[in-house]
Amino acid sequence: MKKYILGLFAVAVVASCASRQEKAMKSADKEFILKAANDNFAKKRWKNALALYDRLANLVAGTDDFPNVGFNTAYANYYDKSYKLAGHQFKNFAVNFPKDPRAEEAAYMSALCYYEGSMDYNLDQSSTELALNELQDFLNNYPNSERAKNINQLIEELSYKLEFKAYENARQYFKMGQYKAANVALENVLEDFPSTKLRPKIYDYIMKARYELAMNSVYDLKDERIESALTYTKVVEKELPNTEYSKTAADMRSKLEKEKTNFVVVKKQTEARIAALTAKQKKEAAKMAEKNKTDQQIKDQISNEKKAMQMQRDSAALQTPPPAATFKIKR
């Protein structure tokens, strides 16, 4: 019975609230609407509060109630998880009411809204970059604020998200076997984020990428790539001593040194074969040139003989007189 009565009471309260909300939505009484809106705000009925604050915007413009309505509207949107809208409203409040005691809080909440709107690392990070700018603006405007410590933590968190995205993008090249691209992309991450916490992992992947390039390199780039990989194993051992990465570096260097020794042998054999082939080609070229020279000499001799014979025939024709005229005697 008691539960039944409580249920009826709850229904009555809800009905009463709905009825009051309806009246406030239809009313033109600023005070009545404002009280209903503030009651909804106090009871965390954010959507109801926002609906009424929206009606109040023009009614309280230019009055003492205007700042409070704007401030509460921003908070209601924040709690309703409309972070982008709330951030814009908090920022407007801080700019339009700089002398209001809540101006710093509004600026902080604006930055916090942009932080909340930051997307996951694997999505577009323009929202994260915007949030970082807003958080930094707060520090610039309120350097001595008690909230600065929290802001710095948020900046560090968002910065790491950008680092991790860049790292993951670079790592994808490695996973796809595109080791040259992976090496370049990972080095860019170190350049763009010099204080990154991911430095050990990035060193490890750069070393592995160079190792793969060296071990599977084309002949002409083999020497260069082996030396590059060997150099980086030493960098890893120096920067990350007594770690799993330095152990991997030592193992890779051992394999690279062996590959280097084997390649020296292959290189000598290849150079010897190339030298022998070059000498053979030169010899054959010389023979061919000599043959071509002899053939040409024969052709020239035949041509000259033909020319001489022609000249003799032409000369004889010039020296021979034309034959005398002959007459037939009629019978």
Steps between C-alpha positions, in 0.01 A plus 500: 500500500780733594674436166174566320458836674862596425443406138192719477690783664784468248255503212334807645835678535597418142163614375532819702846568361382431146207731553727775635744455211211531255374816666849651503548419132176680416535785749620852422582568868876535518520439875286186482706356213827591674396333825387185316824491302715543813301231681560260212870591507521436875330162456733412210222480245731640237282474191203666673726773632652559156158524337400777742837680496466512123167683541659739750787615277309795354291566812801560728725675245641817656387405851695380805368150435669471161847390621354235733276358227797479263719339764238240597421428135867421435513268802175327402641431154823376656315254726284400206829416322457762229865594548554699183201726566582532870861590423385777266257634763756494782752677279247770409423549870868544589549748215178699553517514881872522584429670837248240610646288786411192295703608195801283587275201568328554165836518319608181674174323415532612139843338479365192676216470247747505213699233683187285535434543127837356403454191283662159550861478377408293194259767375556850363698701756403854400278512812800402714716773350221753560468381861874542554480859374209576734675344800815697425295820467367444851856468635601816316203696637507356853863398567454509877171311510459207737356314203829527309629167635195316368527683168862388466395141560234527230752651257739214571223245441391653170860541382556131564193420290655684204832326559335160516305560179818599315678197646222262400489640147875447466478151651246401235769541233717255693217249535441518123867433430566851366818538706644803322177697551479377860853623572423848363161526675639388837788748478243772429314406819820552700556833329144621554478375861855516642385430858265215410455216749494262205869557420615147606241331277577735213874426530418130496290522184752719318771248584285210379407685180865568420588141582238369256618743232860386546428127504275513193674777310581516132871456421580866428360622835611208716818654642334830585199338665703257707709788637184702572345210690821430694527865600144503631550189713773695679267797544238277662754340733627842603159662550323197651764302694403188693158472336328250275572742214876498562493118506321499165758749370790275602338200331434695180852640492641148520288392202585815308874450555466146364301631203767763443776235498305281261431795274871586481559152355203532264617846399852377416361209302258730319772754424725220370223371274427852379873559431526171309184574305622851422835368378327240285270763356794726422684211331197409294447865416864526385460188284181634354663834431793328328265285293294805406821680405614210275156470343499871432846485346386221266190698409710809438745302283219353288343842469830655395560225243153553355565871480836440324346266245225749431753775452693284250183430305407867497853596382501241217166625377632853475816402304331275239404700177157455358481243211523626133179539295410206275317522165307234322562469117189454310500209257 
